[in-house]
Amino acid sequence: MGRTRDPAMRNHTSLTRFILLGLTDDPHMQILIFLFLLLTYMLSLTGNLIILLLILVDSHLKTAMYFFLQNFSFLEISFTSACIPRFLYSISTGDRAITYNACACQLFFTYMFAVTEFFLLAAMSFDRYVAICKPLHYVTIMNHRVCRRIVFCCWMATLLIISPPFSFGLALEFCDSNVIDHFVCDVNPLLKIACSETRFIEQMTLAGSVLIFILTLVCVVLSYVYIIRTILGFPSAQQRTKAFSTCSSHIIVVSITYGSCIFVYIKPSAKDEMTINKGVTILTTSISPMLNPFIYTLRNKQVKQAFNDLVQRIISLSKN
């Protein structure tokens, strides 16, 4: 709930930095967390960069589906890079301080990349709907200009939704504490330590989150209702299996993304709320970006073929 405190009790000294508590004070656990996050970050970076490179250089991966996948991989790299390297630095040096401006930038960019991913996943579900339900018109409907406009709209919709609460958040005063109970700058722990009125920002944040969740989820669900209905009408089992396989990777990624998001909105006890929040953040910022490249490549023959072709080209060049 929002709150107001007596102005006479405020310390109006300008706050220039926050202290991020992290995940644990146990030195042994910190080592394990550092190694785990470093490994997942490197795998995420490598996997998504490979997807970007393959789609860029392989002529067979120039369809709308791979254009969206390329943008999704870029978002995954950006999202995890906005959070994990700073935390790895904090663990390795013991420096938990983060400047006010760096915290504001981290908060803005993590939410911008995360929200854009939701819109892009909805766009990818529409792409699968057109590919399966309107295959003869797929190339015409999902041409390059349309795809670029869809991606542009994903970014613009994100900026329109997150900019107002973020702008109001910049006016918050922090006078009692600068300690954030998290390993990243996140909305909830920041609002907990603010000493100015937060009710309006909380309501805007909740309304924006619900709007994003409902809009994108409705688009995904409607797309797959039509997709499943169309697939079930195919005459042969082979056709049905092939059609389902083209959607399977996207369905898995959507399930992980929306599943982790639902945990945020489950109302836990006050004692467990921050623990769950940290766990979900670990999942979304490190594990999901690492898994997604493998999900898309291991279940996609064209991407695997493109990877094999690229490896063969590199081997041939090295021999010459």
N, C-alpha and C positions, 0 to 999 in steps of 0.2 A: 504494500500500500504506500501511497505517496505520503510525505510528511513535511511539516514546516517546523523550524526551530526558532527560538527567540533570537532575533538579530543581535541582541546585546551579548549573547553567549558566543558569538562567532569570532573566530580569529581571522582577520581579513588579510593576513600575510599571503602574498601571492604564492600559490603552490607551483613548484617547478618540476617535481618528479613524484613518481609512485614507487612503491615497493611491492613486487610480485612474490607472493609466498611460495609459489610452485606447487609441487605435488606432495613432497615429503621432506622431512629434515634428516632422515636416516641416510648416512653417507653410502652405505652399501646399496640401498635401494636407488639412490641417485645415480650410481654407476650403472646399474642395470637399466634404469630408465634412459640414461644417456645413450648407451649402446643400442637399445631397442629403437629409440627415436632416430638415431643416426642411420641405422640400417634401413628402417622403413622410409626415411626421407631420401636416401640415396637410391633405393629401389624405385620409389615413386618418381623421382627426377629422371632416372634412366629410362624407365618404362614409358613415361609420357613423352619424353624427348624422342624416343625411337618411333612412337606412333606419329608424332609431328613430322619427323624426317621421312618416314615411309610414305605418308600421304602427300608430302611435298614433292618427292622425286618419282613416285610410281604412277604411271599414266592410267593404270587400271583402277586407281583409288581416287577418281575425280568426281564421283557421284555426290549427291546431296548428303547421304548418310555419312560419308567419310569427311565431308566438309564440316558437318556438325561435330563429329568425333574429334576432328582436329581442334576445333574451338573448345571442346570439352576438356581435352588434354591440356590445352593452354591454361584454362581456368584452374585445373587441378594443380598444375605447377605453381601458378600464382598464389592460390589459396594456401597450400601447405608451406610455401616459402614466406608468406606473410607472418606465419606463427612459429614454425619449428626452429629455424636457425637462431632466432632470438632466444628461445628457451634453451637450446643447446649451449649457446654462449653463456647464459646465466648459470647453468649447471657446471660447466667447465671452469668458469672463473670465480664462481661464488658471488658475482655481482648481480643482485636482484633488483637493482634500481633501474627505472625506465623513465625518461623525461616525459613531461606532460604532452609535448608535441608528438613524440614517438608513439606514445600510447594512443593518442587521438588518430594518428595515421594508421596504426595497426588495426584499431577498431573499425575505421572506415573501410579499409581495403579488405579485411577479412569478411565483413558483411557484404560488401559489393560483389566479391568473387563468389561467395556462398549463395547469395540470392540469385545471381545471374545463372548459376548452375541449375537451380530449380526451373527457371524459365527455359533454359536450354534443353533440359530433360523433357519438358513438355513439348518443345518444338521437335525433338527427336522422336517422340511418340507419334506426333502428327505425320512426320516423314514416313514412319513405318506404316501408318494407316493408309497413306497415299500409295505406297509401294505395293501393299497387299490387296487393298480394296479397289484401287484404280490403277492397275499396273500399266495399261495401255496409254494412260495420260501422265504417267509419273515424270517422264523427262520434261514434258511441257509445263506441268504444274510446279515441280520442284527444280526450276532452272536456277542458274547461278545468281541472277539478279534477285530472285525471290528469296533464296537462301541468305544472301548478304543482308537483305532487308529484315529478315526474321531475326538474325543474330543482332543487328543494330537495335531492333525493337526490344530484344532481351536486355541489352545494356541500358537503354533509355528508361524502360519500365523500372529497372532496379534503382537507377539514380532518382527517379521521381518518388519512389516509395521510401528509400532510406535517407534522402537528403533532409527532409523536414525534421524528423526526430534527432538526427545527428546535429543539425544546426542548433536546435534548442539545447542539446546536451552540452555543447561548447560553452553555454552560459552557466552551467552548474558550478556551485561553489563547494570546495572540499576543505572543511575547516577543522574537523575533529580528528580525522585519520587520513593517511595517504597509503595505507596498507590494503592491497587488493588480494583477496583470498582466491587466487587462481594462478595459472602459469601464463595466461595471456590477458590482454586487456579486453574484458567482456562486459556487456551491458549490465547484467544483473549484479555482479559484485561492485561495479562502479556506482550504481544507483544506491546500493546499501550503505556506502560510505559518504554519499553526498549529504550536505547539511541544508541545502536549499530544497524547495518544493519539487518533488519528482513525479507527482501523480499524473500530470498531463503527459510527460514523456513516457511513462509506463503505459498509459492508455494508447498513445500513438504507436509505440513499439509493438504492443500486443495486437492492435488493429492491423498494422502493416504485416506482421507475421502471419496472422490468420488469413488475411487477404491473399498473400503470396501462396500459402499452403493450400488454401481452398481452390484458387484459380488454377494453379498448376496441376493439382491432384485431379480436379474435374476434367481437365484436358487429357491427362494421361488415362484416366479410367474410361472416358468416353471413347477415346481412340482404340483402346484394347477391347472394349465391348464390341465395336464394329469389326475389329480385326479377328477376334475369336469367332464371331458369327459368320464372317466370310470364310475363314479357314475350315470351319466345321461343314461348310457347304461344298468343299472340294471333293471330287469323286473318288480320288485314290488316297490311300494312307501315305504313300510316298510324297505326294504333293503337300499333304497336311504337315508331315514331319519337316519337310524343307522350309515351309512357311513359318512354322513355329521356331525353327532354329535361327531364322533371321532376326527374330525378336527376343530370343532368350537372353542374350547379353544385356540388352537394354532393360529387360524386366528385372534381372538380378541387381543391376546398378540402382534402378528406381527403388527396389525393395530395401536395399541397404540405406539409401539416402533418406527416404521417407520414414523408414523404421527407426533410424537414429533420431530423426527430428521429433517423432511422436514421444520418445522418452523425455524430451525437454519439457513437454506440456503435460506429462503426468505429474500430478501434484503430490510430491513426496513430503515426508515430515521435514520440518525446518532443519533438523539435524542432518538428514541425508541429502538435502537438496543440492548443496554445493558439491558433494562427492559424486552424485549422478551427473551433474553439469560438467565436472572435470572429465569423467569417464566418457561421456558423449563427445566432448571436445577432442579427446585423444582419438576416438574412433573416426571422427569426421576430418580431422586435420592431418592424421598420419596413416591410419590403417586403410581407410577408403581410397585415398589417392594412390596408395601402393597397389591395392587389389584391382582397381578398375582397368589398368592396362592389360593385366593378365586375363581378366574376365573377357575383354573384347578380343584379345589376340588368340587365346587358346580355343575359342569357340568360333573363330572366323577364318575360313580357308583362304580367302583373298589376302588378308593381312599376313597370315603365315607364309603364303607364297611370295608376297612382296618382300617379306623379311629374308627369306631364303635367296631370292634374286639379288637383294642388296648385299648379302654376305658373299655370294658368288662373285659379284662385281668387285667387291673389295679385295677378295682373294686374287682375282685375275689381275687387278691393278698392282697389287703387292708383288706378284711374280714378275710383272713386266718392269 
